[in-house]
Amino acid sequence: KYTKFSICYYWINSLGQKTSIYRRSENVDIPSGEENKTAALSYDYRITPLENTSSTGTYYCEVKWNDIQKVGKGVFVLARDTGYINTSYGWEILVTLTVLLAVLSITATALLLWKRKASNKNKQKVVCPRRNQPNILRQKVETQLPSASPPQPPVYD
């Protein structure tokens, strides 16, 4: 009863349409002494290269005996035009960030040095008093400092 069966391969697309791919009938001879025993037979079928993206869907194998029908779990196949392309931008991001940080660092250093140079031009010279002339030099220092503007805070590099 179970020696004659048919194998059918088909696929169901995203719209739920069933398309038959391959069908064949089998008639298996049972060796003597193997009657009434369970046997497992393997039947492979290779799907030819998919023609286009419309081949995307779930592919099934179905076996039919006279009164019994068994269907496999199915295999989902995603067909794309160009195949898989690894889109890892790790190195590009790392190099970009490194260059950006280097440019910002150089710019900040140049601005600090330029500001320091500009602030040194605007400062008035302060003469330190000698030991033997403390009062005279102190008087000169006091007259040289501008009284209208507050003292500039130091610039740190």
DSSP file with accessible surface (Angstrom, degrees, kcal/mol):
  #  RESIDUE AA STRUCTURE BP1 BP2  ACC     N-H-->O    O-->H-N    N-H-->O    O-->H-N    TCO  KAPPA ALPHA  PHI   PSI    X-CA   Y-CA   Z-CA
    1    1 A K              0   0  144      0, 0.0    65,-0.4     0, 0.0     3,-0.3   0.000 360.0 360.0 360.0 -37.2    0.0    0.0    0.0
    2    2 A Y        +     0   0  118      1,-0.2    26,-0.1    63,-0.1     3,-0.0   0.286 360.0  84.9-102.4  10.2    2.8    2.5    0.9
    3    3 A T  S    S+     0   0   38      1,-0.1    25,-2.7    24,-0.1     2,-0.5   0.706  83.7  63.1 -84.4 -18.4    5.3    1.5   -1.8
    4    4 A K  E     +A   27   0A 128     -3,-0.3    62,-0.3    23,-0.2     2,-0.3  -0.934  68.5 136.9-109.7 123.8    3.8    3.7   -4.4
    5    5 A F  E     -A   26   0A  28     21,-2.1    21,-3.4    -2,-0.5     2,-0.4  -0.965  41.2-125.5-154.4 167.4    3.8    7.5   -3.7
    6    6 A S  E     -AB  25  64A  23     58,-2.3    58,-2.4    -2,-0.3     2,-0.5  -0.935  11.9-150.5-122.9 146.7    4.4   10.8   -5.3
    7    7 A I  E     -AB  24  63A   3     17,-3.2    17,-2.4    -2,-0.4     2,-0.4  -0.964  15.6-174.2-115.0 131.1    6.8   13.6   -4.3
    8    8 A C  E     -AB  23  62A   3     54,-3.0    54,-2.9    -2,-0.5     2,-0.5  -0.988  10.1-162.4-129.8 129.9    5.9   17.2   -5.1
    9    9 A Y  E     +AB  22  61A  25     13,-3.2    12,-3.2    -2,-0.4    13,-1.8  -0.948  26.3 151.6-108.5 132.8    8.0   20.3   -4.6
   10   10 A Y  E     -AB  20  60A  16     50,-2.1    50,-3.5    -2,-0.5     2,-0.3  -0.944  29.3-140.2-150.5 169.5    6.3   23.7   -4.7
   11   11 A W  E     -AB  19  59A  32      8,-2.2     8,-2.8    -2,-0.3     2,-0.5  -0.964   6.7-144.0-136.9 154.2    6.5   27.2   -3.3
   12   12 A I  E     -AB  18  58A  51     46,-2.4    46,-2.1    -2,-0.3     6,-0.2  -0.981  21.8-147.8-118.4 121.6    4.0   29.7   -2.0
   13   13 A N    >   -     0   0   29      4,-2.0     3,-2.0    -2,-0.5    44,-0.2  -0.120  37.4 -86.3 -81.0-176.7    4.8   33.4   -2.8
   14   14 A S  T 3  S+     0   0  118     42,-0.5    -1,-0.1     1,-0.3    43,-0.1   0.695 127.9  57.1 -66.9 -18.0    4.0   36.4   -0.7
   15   15 A L  T 3  S-     0   0  133      2,-0.1    -1,-0.3     0, 0.0    -2,-0.0   0.418 119.2-108.9 -90.6  -0.1    0.5   36.6   -2.2
   16   16 A G    <   +     0   0   53     -3,-2.0     2,-0.4     1,-0.3    -2,-0.1   0.589  68.6 147.8  85.0  12.2   -0.3   33.1   -1.1
   17   17 A Q        -     0   0  112      1,-0.0    -4,-2.0     2,-0.0     2,-0.4  -0.662  41.5-138.3 -86.6 132.8   -0.2   31.6   -4.6
   18   18 A K  E     -A   12   0A 119     -2,-0.4     2,-0.5    -6,-0.2    -6,-0.2  -0.768  19.4-173.3 -93.7 129.5    1.1   28.0   -4.9
   19   19 A T  E     -A   11   0A  61     -8,-2.8    -8,-2.2    -2,-0.4     2,-0.2  -0.984  19.3-134.9-126.0 122.9    3.5   27.2   -7.8
   20   20 A S  E     +A   10   0A  70     -2,-0.5   -10,-0.3   -10,-0.2     3,-0.1  -0.537  23.9 175.5 -75.8 137.4    4.5   23.6   -8.5
   21   21 A I  E     -     0   0A  53    -12,-3.2     2,-0.3     1,-0.4   -11,-0.2   0.780  62.7  -4.4-107.2 -45.5    8.3   23.2   -9.2
   22   22 A Y  E     -A    9   0A  80    -13,-1.8   -13,-3.2     2,-0.0    -1,-0.4  -0.995  55.3-174.3-155.9 142.1    8.9   19.5   -9.6
   23   23 A R  E     +A    8   0A 131     -2,-0.3     2,-0.3   -15,-0.2   -15,-0.2  -0.999   9.2 167.6-141.3 139.6    6.8   16.3   -9.3
   24   24 A R  E     -A    7   0A  74    -17,-2.4   -17,-3.2    -2,-0.4     2,-0.4  -0.994  25.0-133.5-149.8 152.8    7.9   12.7   -9.5
   25   25 A S  E     -A    6   0A 100     -2,-0.3     2,-0.4   -19,-0.2   -19,-0.2  -0.823  19.9-159.9-106.8 144.0    6.3    9.3   -8.7
   26   26 A E  E     -A    5   0A  46    -21,-3.4   -21,-2.1    -2,-0.4     2,-0.4  -0.945  15.1-172.2-124.8 145.8    8.1    6.5   -6.8
   27   27 A N  E     -A    4   0A  95     -2,-0.4     2,-0.5   -23,-0.2   -23,-0.2  -0.903  18.8-163.7-134.7 102.5    7.6    2.8   -6.6
   28   28 A V        -     0   0   38    -25,-2.7     2,-0.4    -2,-0.4    -2,-0.0  -0.767  11.3-139.4 -96.6 128.6    9.8    1.3   -3.9
   29   29 A D        -     0   0  139     -2,-0.5    -2,-0.0     1,-0.0    -1,-0.0  -0.688  14.9-138.3 -83.0 137.3   10.5   -2.4   -3.8
   30   30 A I        -     0   0   88     -2,-0.4     5,-0.1     1,-0.0     3,-0.1  -0.852  18.5-127.9 -98.0 121.7   10.5   -3.9   -0.3
   31   31 A P    >   -     0   0   86      0, 0.0     3,-1.9     0, 0.0     4,-0.1  -0.338  37.8 -90.3 -64.6 151.2   13.3   -6.4    0.2
   32   32 A S  T 3  S+     0   0  110      1,-0.3     0, 0.0     2,-0.1     0, 0.0  -0.322 115.0  26.9 -64.4 141.2   12.2   -9.8    1.6
   33   33 A G  T 3  S+     0   0   51     -3,-0.1    -1,-0.3     1,-0.0    -3,-0.0   0.332 103.3  85.1  89.5  -9.4   12.2   -9.8    5.4
   34   34 A E    X   +     0   0   96     -3,-1.9     3,-1.0     3,-0.0    -2,-0.1   0.303  57.6 128.5-105.5   8.8   11.7   -6.0    5.6
   35   35 A E  T 3  S+     0   0  102      1,-0.2     3,-0.1    -4,-0.1    -3,-0.0  -0.309  71.8  17.2 -65.3 149.3    7.9   -6.1    5.4
   36   36 A N  T 3  S+     0   0  177      1,-0.2     2,-0.4     0, 0.0    -1,-0.2   0.765  99.1 119.6  60.3  28.3    6.0   -4.2    8.1
   37   37 A K    <   -     0   0  133     -3,-1.0     2,-0.3     0, 0.0    -1,-0.2  -0.932  69.0-110.2-118.5 150.2    9.0   -2.2    9.1
   38   38 A T        -     0   0  149     -2,-0.4     2,-0.4    -3,-0.1    -3,-0.0  -0.601  36.6-171.9 -79.2 135.0    9.4    1.5    9.1
   39   39 A A        -     0   0   83     -2,-0.3     2,-0.5     2,-0.0    -5,-0.0  -0.964  13.8-151.6-127.8 143.8   11.9    2.8    6.5
   40   40 A A        -     0   0  102     -2,-0.4     2,-0.4     2,-0.0    -2,-0.0  -0.971  15.1-174.8-116.5 123.0   13.2    6.3    5.9
   41   41 A L        -     0   0  100     -2,-0.5     2,-0.5     2,-0.0    -2,-0.0  -0.922  15.4-140.0-117.0 143.5   14.2    7.3    2.4
   42   42 A S        -     0   0   99     -2,-0.4     2,-0.5     2,-0.0    -2,-0.0  -0.880  16.9-178.1-107.6 132.3   15.9   10.5    1.5
   43   43 A Y        -     0   0   58     -2,-0.5     2,-0.4     2,-0.0    -2,-0.0  -0.975   9.6-165.5-129.3 114.3   15.0   12.4   -1.7
   44   44 A D        -     0   0  139     -2,-0.5     2,-0.4     2,-0.0    -2,-0.0  -0.783   6.7-174.2-100.7 146.3   16.9   15.6   -2.4
   45   45 A Y        -     0   0   77     -2,-0.4     2,-0.5   -23,-0.0    -2,-0.0  -0.989  13.4-148.3-139.3 126.5   16.0   18.2   -4.9
   46   46 A R        -     0   0  217     -2,-0.4     2,-0.4     0, 0.0    -2,-0.0  -0.854  15.7-133.2 -98.4 126.9   18.1   21.2   -5.8
   47   47 A I        -     0   0   65     -2,-0.5     3,-0.1     1,-0.1    -2,-0.0  -0.617  26.4-123.1 -76.9 129.7   16.4   24.4   -6.7
   48   48 A T        -     0   0   92     -2,-0.4     3,-0.1     1,-0.2    -1,-0.1  -0.232  51.6 -62.6 -65.8 162.8   18.0   25.9   -9.8
   49   49 A P        -     0   0  119      0, 0.0    -1,-0.2     0, 0.0     2,-0.1  -0.195  64.2-107.3 -51.4 133.4   19.3   29.4   -9.6
   50   50 A L        -     0   0   66     -3,-0.1     3,-0.1     1,-0.1     6,-0.0  -0.406  22.9-147.6 -68.1 136.5   16.5   31.8   -8.9
   51   51 A E        -     0   0  169      1,-0.1     2,-0.3    -2,-0.1    -1,-0.1   0.873  65.7 -19.5 -77.4 -39.5   15.6   33.9  -11.9
   52   52 A N  S >  S-     0   0   78      1,-0.0     3,-1.8     0, 0.0    -1,-0.1  -0.925  77.1 -79.0-157.7-178.5   14.4   37.1  -10.2
   53   53 A T  G >  S+     0   0   64      1,-0.3     3,-1.4    -2,-0.3    26,-0.3   0.681 114.2  75.4 -68.7 -14.4   13.2   38.6   -6.9
   54   54 A S  G 3  S+     0   0   75      1,-0.3    -1,-0.3   -41,-0.0   -40,-0.1   0.570  77.8  77.4 -74.5  -3.9    9.7   37.2   -7.5
   55   55 A S  G <   +     0   0   16     -3,-1.8    -1,-0.3   -42,-0.1     2,-0.2   0.440  67.1 119.4 -81.2   0.6   11.1   33.8   -6.5
   56   56 A T    <   +     0   0   30     -3,-1.4   -42,-0.5    23,-0.2     2,-0.3  -0.471  42.0  88.8 -66.9 134.7   10.9   34.9   -2.9
   57   57 A G  E    S- C   0  77A   4     20,-2.1    20,-3.0    -2,-0.2     2,-0.5  -0.973  79.1 -58.9 165.0-172.4    8.6   32.6   -0.8
   58   58 A T  E     -BC  12  76A  35    -46,-2.1   -46,-2.4    -2,-0.3     2,-0.4  -0.880  44.9-149.5-103.4 128.2    8.4   29.5    1.3
   59   59 A Y  E     -BC  11  75A  20     16,-3.1    16,-2.3    -2,-0.5     2,-0.3  -0.819  17.1-171.4-101.8 135.7    9.4   26.2   -0.5
   60   60 A Y  E     -B   10   0A  59    -50,-3.5   -50,-2.1    -2,-0.4     2,-0.4  -0.875  20.3-146.6-127.4 156.7    7.7   22.9    0.5
   61   61 A C  E     -B    9   0A  46     -2,-0.3    11,-2.9   -52,-0.2     2,-0.4  -0.986  20.9-171.1-119.6 133.9    8.1   19.2   -0.1
   62   62 A E  E     -BD   8  71A   2    -54,-2.9   -54,-3.0    -2,-0.4     2,-0.4  -0.984   8.3-163.2-130.7 135.4    4.9   17.1   -0.1
   63   63 A V  E     -BD   7  70A  32      7,-2.9     7,-2.7    -2,-0.4     2,-0.4  -0.972   9.4-166.4-118.9 132.5    4.5   13.3   -0.2
   64   64 A K  E     +BD   6  69A  74    -58,-2.4   -58,-2.3    -2,-0.4     5,-0.2  -0.975  10.3 177.5-124.8 128.0    1.3   11.7   -1.1
   65   65 A W        -     0   0   68      3,-3.1   -60,-0.1    -2,-0.4   -63,-0.1  -0.478  57.1 -78.2-102.6-172.0    0.2    8.1   -0.7
   66   66 A N  S    S+     0   0  134    -65,-0.4   -64,-0.1   -62,-0.3   -61,-0.0   0.939 125.0   3.8 -54.9 -51.9   -3.3    6.9   -1.7
   67   67 A D  S    S+     0   0  105     -3,-0.0     2,-0.4     1,-0.0    -1,-0.2   0.341 121.0  74.7-120.0   5.5   -5.0    8.2    1.4
   68   68 A I        -     0   0   57      2,-0.0    -3,-3.1     0, 0.0     2,-0.4  -0.951  50.3-172.7-125.5 143.5   -2.2   10.1    3.2
   69   69 A Q  E     -D   64   0A 110     -2,-0.4     2,-0.4    -5,-0.2    -5,-0.2  -0.996   3.1-173.5-136.3 128.6   -0.6   13.4    2.6
   70   70 A K  E     -D   63   0A 136     -7,-2.7    -7,-2.9    -2,-0.4     2,-0.4  -0.982   3.5-166.9-124.0 134.2    2.5   14.7    4.5
   71   71 A V  E     -D   62   0A  68     -2,-0.4    -9,-0.2    -9,-0.2    -2,-0.0  -0.962  18.7-126.0-122.2 136.8    3.9   18.3    4.0
   72   72 A G        -     0   0   38    -11,-2.9     3,-0.1    -2,-0.4    -1,-0.0  -0.115  31.7-101.2 -70.9 173.3    7.3   19.4    5.3
   73   73 A K        -     0   0  207      1,-0.1    -1,-0.1   -13,-0.1   -13,-0.1   0.737  61.7-127.4 -69.5 -25.4    7.8   22.5    7.5
   74   74 A G        -     0   0   29    -13,-0.1     2,-0.4     1,-0.1   -14,-0.2   0.109   7.7-115.9  92.5 152.8    9.0   24.6    4.5
   75   75 A V  E     -C   59   0A  98    -16,-2.3   -16,-3.1    -3,-0.1     2,-0.4  -0.994  21.0-136.8-128.1 124.2   12.0   26.7    3.9
   76   76 A F  E     -C   58   0A 130     -2,-0.4     2,-0.5   -18,-0.3   -18,-0.2  -0.667  20.5-167.8 -83.1 131.2   11.8   30.5    3.4
   77   77 A V  E     -C   57   0A  38    -20,-3.0   -20,-2.1    -2,-0.4     2,-0.6  -0.983   8.2-159.1-121.8 126.4   13.9   31.8    0.6
   78   78 A L        -     0   0  109     -2,-0.5     2,-0.5   -22,-0.2   -22,-0.1  -0.928  10.3-161.5-105.8 115.5   14.6   35.5    0.1
   79   79 A A        -     0   0   12     -2,-0.6     2,-0.3   -26,-0.3   -23,-0.2  -0.848  12.1-179.2 -99.7 129.5   15.7   36.3   -3.5
   80   80 A R        -     0   0  135     -2,-0.5     4,-0.1     1,-0.1   -26,-0.0  -0.896  33.4-122.7-125.9 161.2   17.4   39.7   -4.1
   81   81 A D  S    S+     0   0  139     -2,-0.3    -1,-0.1     1,-0.2    -2,-0.0   0.917 105.1  23.2 -67.4 -47.0   18.8   41.4   -7.1
   82   82 A T  S    S-     0   0  115      1,-0.3    -1,-0.2     3,-0.0     2,-0.0   0.470  99.7-127.7-106.3  -3.0   22.4   41.9   -6.0
   83   83 A G        -     0   0   35      2,-0.1     2,-0.4     0, 0.0    -1,-0.3  -0.232  54.5 -29.2  81.1-176.4   23.0   39.4   -3.3
   84   84 A Y        -     0   0  176     -4,-0.1     2,-0.5     2,-0.0    -4,-0.0  -0.593  56.4-172.6 -82.8 130.2   24.3   40.1    0.1
   85   85 A I        -     0   0  109     -2,-0.4     2,-0.5     2,-0.0    -2,-0.1  -0.988  23.6-130.8-122.7 121.7   26.7   43.0    0.5
   86   86 A N        -     0   0  118     -2,-0.5     2,-0.7     1,-0.1    -2,-0.0  -0.615  19.5-165.5 -72.9 119.5   28.4   43.6    3.9
   87   87 A T        +     0   0   89     -2,-0.5     2,-0.6     2,-0.0    -1,-0.1  -0.548  25.7 153.2-108.8  65.8   27.8   47.2    4.8
   88   88 A S        +     0   0   80     -2,-0.7     3,-0.2     1,-0.1     4,-0.1  -0.851  17.2 175.0 -97.4 120.1   30.3   47.7    7.6
   89   89 A Y     >  +     0   0  146     -2,-0.6     4,-2.3     1,-0.1     5,-0.2   0.008  40.2 120.9-109.1  25.4   31.5   51.3    7.9
   90   90 A G  H  > S+     0   0   44      1,-0.2     4,-2.2     2,-0.2     5,-0.2   0.936  76.8  41.5 -57.3 -51.9   33.6   50.7   11.1
   91   91 A W  H  > S+     0   0  195      1,-0.2     4,-2.6     2,-0.2     5,-0.3   0.899 113.9  52.8 -67.4 -39.0   36.9   51.9    9.7
   92   92 A E  H  > S+     0   0  108      1,-0.2     4,-2.3     2,-0.2    -1,-0.2   0.922 111.1  46.7 -63.6 -41.5   35.5   54.8    7.8
   93   93 A I  H  X S+     0   0  100     -4,-2.3     4,-2.6     2,-0.2     5,-0.2   0.924 112.4  50.5 -66.3 -43.1   33.8   56.1   11.0
   94   94 A L  H  X S+     0   0   95     -4,-2.2     4,-2.2    -5,-0.2    -2,-0.2   0.934 112.7  45.2 -61.9 -45.2   36.9   55.6   13.1
   95   95 A V  H  X S+     0   0   84     -4,-2.6     4,-2.6     2,-0.2     5,-0.2   0.930 112.9  51.4 -66.0 -41.3   39.1   57.5   10.6
   96   96 A T  H  X S+     0   0   91     -4,-2.3     4,-2.6    -5,-0.3    -2,-0.2   0.934 111.5  46.3 -62.5 -45.9   36.5   60.3   10.2
   97   97 A L  H  X S+     0   0   92     -4,-2.6     4,-2.6     2,-0.2     5,-0.2   0.903 112.1  51.3 -64.7 -39.2   36.3   60.8   14.0
   98   98 A T  H  X S+     0   0   82     -4,-2.2     4,-2.2    -5,-0.2    -2,-0.2   0.935 112.3  45.5 -63.7 -45.3   40.0   60.8   14.4
   99   99 A V  H  X S+     0   0   83     -4,-2.6     4,-2.5     2,-0.2     5,-0.2   0.929 112.9  51.2 -64.2 -42.7   40.5   63.4   11.7
  100  100 A L  H  X S+     0   0   93     -4,-2.6     4,-2.4    -5,-0.2    -2,-0.2   0.935 111.4  46.7 -62.0 -44.6   37.7   65.6   13.1
  101  101 A L  H  X S+     0   0  115     -4,-2.6     4,-2.3     1,-0.2    -1,-0.2   0.888 111.4  52.1 -65.7 -37.3   39.2   65.5   16.6
  102  102 A A  H  X S+     0   0   49     -4,-2.2     4,-2.5    -5,-0.2     5,-0.2   0.931 110.4  47.9 -64.9 -43.4   42.7   66.3   15.3
  103  103 A V  H  X S+     0   0   79     -4,-2.5     4,-2.5     1,-0.2    -2,-0.2   0.930 113.0  48.2 -63.5 -44.1   41.3   69.3   13.4
  104  104 A L  H  X S+     0   0  101     -4,-2.4     4,-2.6    -5,-0.2    -1,-0.2   0.907 111.9  50.0 -63.5 -40.0   39.4   70.6   16.4
  105  105 A S  H  X S+     0   0   71     -4,-2.3     4,-2.3     2,-0.2    -2,-0.2   0.931 112.2  46.3 -64.5 -45.2   42.5   70.1   18.6
  106  106 A I  H  X S+     0   0  119     -4,-2.5     4,-2.5     2,-0.2    -2,-0.2   0.923 113.6  49.5 -65.0 -41.5   44.8   72.0   16.3
  107  107 A T  H  X S+     0   0   71     -4,-2.5     4,-2.4    -5,-0.2    -2,-0.2   0.934 111.3  48.6 -64.1 -44.3   42.2   74.8   15.9
  108  108 A A  H  X S+     0   0   50     -4,-2.6     4,-2.3     2,-0.2    -1,-0.2   0.919 112.2  49.0 -63.5 -41.2   41.7   75.2   19.6
  109  109 A T  H  X S+     0   0   73     -4,-2.3     4,-2.5     1,-0.2     5,-0.2   0.930 111.1  49.7 -64.2 -43.5   45.5   75.3   20.2
  110  110 A A  H  X S+     0   0   55     -4,-2.5     4,-2.5     1,-0.2    -2,-0.2   0.915 111.0  49.6 -62.8 -41.5   46.0   77.9   17.5
  111  111 A L  H  X S+     0   0  103     -4,-2.4     4,-2.6     2,-0.2     5,-0.2   0.911 110.9  49.3 -65.3 -40.4   43.2   80.1   19.0
  112  112 A L  H  X S+     0   0   67     -4,-2.3     4,-2.4     2,-0.2    -2,-0.2   0.922 112.9  46.7 -64.8 -43.4   44.6   79.9   22.5
  113  113 A L  H  X S+     0   0   92     -4,-2.5     4,-2.4     2,-0.2    -2,-0.2   0.911 112.9  49.7 -65.8 -38.6   48.1   80.8   21.3
  114  114 A W  H  X S+     0   0  175     -4,-2.5     4,-2.5    -5,-0.2    -2,-0.2   0.927 112.2  47.5 -65.4 -41.9   46.7   83.7   19.2
  115  115 A K  H  X S+     0   0  126     -4,-2.6     4,-2.5     2,-0.2    -1,-0.2   0.907 111.6  50.7 -66.3 -39.0   44.7   85.0   22.2
  116  116 A R  H  X S+     0   0  116     -4,-2.4     4,-1.9    -5,-0.2    -2,-0.2   0.927 111.6  47.5 -64.7 -42.0   47.7   84.7   24.4
  117  117 A K  H  X S+     0   0  135     -4,-2.4     4,-1.3     1,-0.2    -2,-0.2   0.923 113.3  48.3 -65.3 -41.7   49.8   86.6   21.9
  118  118 A A  H  X S+     0   0   38     -4,-2.5     4,-1.1     1,-0.2    -2,-0.2   0.894 111.2  49.7 -66.7 -37.7   47.2   89.3   21.5
  119  119 A S  H  X S+     0   0   30     -4,-2.5     4,-0.8     1,-0.2    -1,-0.2   0.837 106.0  57.0 -73.3 -27.8   46.7   89.7   25.3
  120  120 A N  H  < S+     0   0   89     -4,-1.9     3,-0.3     1,-0.2    -1,-0.2   0.848 103.6  54.0 -70.3 -30.6   50.5   90.0   25.8
  121  121 A K  H  < S+     0   0  162     -4,-1.3    -1,-0.2     1,-0.2    -2,-0.2   0.858 108.3  49.6 -69.8 -33.4   50.5   93.0   23.4
  122  122 A N  H  < S+     0   0  137     -4,-1.1    -1,-0.2     2,-0.1    -2,-0.2   0.627  89.9  99.6 -82.8 -14.5   47.9   94.9   25.4
  123  123 A K     <  -     0   0  132     -4,-0.8     2,-0.3    -3,-0.3     3,-0.0  -0.492  68.9-133.0 -74.8 144.4   49.5   94.4   28.8
  124  124 A Q        -     0   0  108     -2,-0.2     2,-0.2     1,-0.1    -2,-0.1  -0.694  30.2-101.3 -92.9 152.0   51.5   97.3   30.3
  125  125 A K        -     0   0  184     -2,-0.3     2,-0.5    19,-0.0    -1,-0.1  -0.497  30.8-154.6 -76.2 136.4   54.9   96.6   31.7
  126  126 A V        -     0   0   86     -2,-0.2     2,-0.5    18,-0.0    15,-0.1  -0.952   7.9-145.9-111.4 126.7   55.2   96.3   35.4
  127  127 A V        -     0   0   68     -2,-0.5    14,-0.1    10,-0.2    13,-0.0  -0.801  12.5-135.1 -95.9 127.7   58.5   97.1   37.0
  128  128 A C        -     0   0  106     -2,-0.5     2,-0.1     1,-0.1    10,-0.0  -0.622  27.5-113.1 -80.6 138.3   59.4   95.2   40.1
  129  129 A P        -     0   0   68      0, 0.0     2,-0.2     0, 0.0    -1,-0.1  -0.396  23.4-131.5 -72.5 146.1   60.9   97.3   42.9
  130  130 A R    >   -     0   0  174      3,-0.3     3,-0.7     1,-0.1     7,-0.1  -0.528  26.1-107.9 -87.2 166.4   64.5   96.9   43.9
  131  131 A R  T 3  S+     0   0  245      1,-0.2    -1,-0.1    -2,-0.2     0, 0.0   0.864 116.5  47.1 -66.4 -34.9   65.4   96.5   47.6
  132  132 A N  T 3  S+     0   0  128      1,-0.2    -1,-0.2     2,-0.1     3,-0.1   0.610 117.7  40.5 -87.8 -10.1   66.9   99.9   47.9
  133  133 A Q    <>  +     0   0   78     -3,-0.7     4,-1.5     1,-0.1    -3,-0.3  -0.324  64.4 141.2-130.6  58.9   64.1  101.8   46.2
  134  134 A P  H  > S+     0   0   49      0, 0.0     4,-1.8     0, 0.0     5,-0.2   0.917  72.9  46.1 -70.1 -40.5   60.8  100.3   47.3
  135  135 A N  H  > S+     0   0  118      2,-0.2     4,-1.7     1,-0.2     5,-0.1   0.901 112.1  48.6 -72.3 -39.5   58.7  103.5   47.7
  136  136 A I  H  > S+     0   0   91      2,-0.2     4,-1.8     1,-0.2    -1,-0.2   0.952 115.6  42.8 -67.5 -46.8   59.7  105.2   44.4
  137  137 A L  H  X S+     0   0   14     -4,-1.5     4,-2.6     1,-0.2     5,-0.2   0.866 110.6  55.7 -70.1 -35.5   59.1  102.1   42.2
  138  138 A R  H  X S+     0   0  131     -4,-1.8     4,-2.2    -5,-0.3    -1,-0.2   0.908 107.1  51.2 -61.8 -37.0   55.9  101.3   44.0
  139  139 A Q  H  X S+     0   0  126     -4,-1.7     4,-1.7     1,-0.2    -2,-0.2   0.924 110.1  49.1 -66.3 -39.0   54.7  104.7   43.1
  140  140 A K  H  X S+     0   0  112     -4,-1.8     4,-1.6     1,-0.2    -2,-0.2   0.911 110.2  50.9 -66.5 -41.5   55.6  104.2   39.5
  141  141 A V  H  X S+     0   0   28     -4,-2.6     4,-1.4     1,-0.2     3,-0.2   0.932 109.2  50.8 -63.0 -43.8   53.8  100.8   39.4
  142  142 A E  H  < S+     0   0  129     -4,-2.2    -1,-0.2     1,-0.2    -2,-0.2   0.882 111.3  47.7 -64.4 -35.0   50.6  102.3   40.8
  143  143 A T  H  < S+     0   0  110     -4,-1.7    -1,-0.2     1,-0.2    -2,-0.2   0.767 108.7  54.9 -78.5 -23.9   50.6  105.1   38.3
  144  144 A Q  H  < S+     0   0   76     -4,-1.6    -1,-0.2    -3,-0.2    -2,-0.2   0.785  87.9  88.0 -80.1 -28.1   51.2  102.8   35.3
  145  145 A L  S  < S-     0   0   95     -4,-1.4     2,-0.3    -5,-0.2   -20,-0.0  -0.531  84.3-118.9 -73.4 135.4   48.2  100.5   36.0
  146  146 A P        -     0   0   67      0, 0.0    -1,-0.1     0, 0.0    -2,-0.1  -0.542  19.2-161.4 -74.3 134.6   45.0  101.6   34.4
  147  147 A S  S    S+     0   0  127     -2,-0.3    -2,-0.0     1,-0.1    -4,-0.0   0.671  80.6  63.4 -90.3 -16.7   42.3  102.2   37.0
  148  148 A A  S    S+     0   0   99      2,-0.1    -1,-0.1     1,-0.0     0, 0.0   0.855  96.5  57.2 -79.9 -35.5   39.3  102.0   34.6
  149  149 A S  S    S-     0   0   71      1,-0.0     3,-0.1     3,-0.0    -1,-0.0  -0.797  83.8-121.4-102.3 142.0   39.6   98.4   33.5
  150  150 A P        -     0   0  101      0, 0.0    -2,-0.1     0, 0.0    -1,-0.0  -0.350  45.2 -83.9 -72.2 158.3   39.6   95.4   35.8
  151  151 A P        -     0   0  125      0, 0.0     0, 0.0     0, 0.0     0, 0.0  -0.321  46.6-113.2 -65.2 142.9   42.6   93.1   35.7
  152  152 A Q        -     0   0  155     -3,-0.1     3,-0.1     1,-0.1    -3,-0.0  -0.572  28.5-119.2 -76.3 136.8   42.6   90.4   33.0
  153  153 A P        -     0   0   99      0, 0.0    -1,-0.1     0, 0.0     2,-0.0  -0.442  39.8 -94.4 -70.8 152.4   42.3   86.8   34.2
  154  154 A P        -     0   0   82      0, 0.0     2,-0.5     0, 0.0     0, 0.0  -0.335  33.4-126.0 -68.4 150.4   45.2   84.6   33.3
  155  155 A V        -     0   0   51     -3,-0.1     2,-0.4   -39,-0.1    -3,-0.0  -0.864  22.4-153.5 -98.3 126.8   45.0   82.5   30.1
  156  156 A Y              0   0  185     -2,-0.5   -40,-0.0     0, 0.0     0, 0.0  -0.849 360.0 360.0-103.4 136.6   45.6   78.8   30.6
  157  157 A D              0   0  116     -2,-0.4   -48,-0.1   -44,-0.0    -2,-0.0  -0.733 360.0 360.0 -93.2 360.0   46.9   76.5   27.8
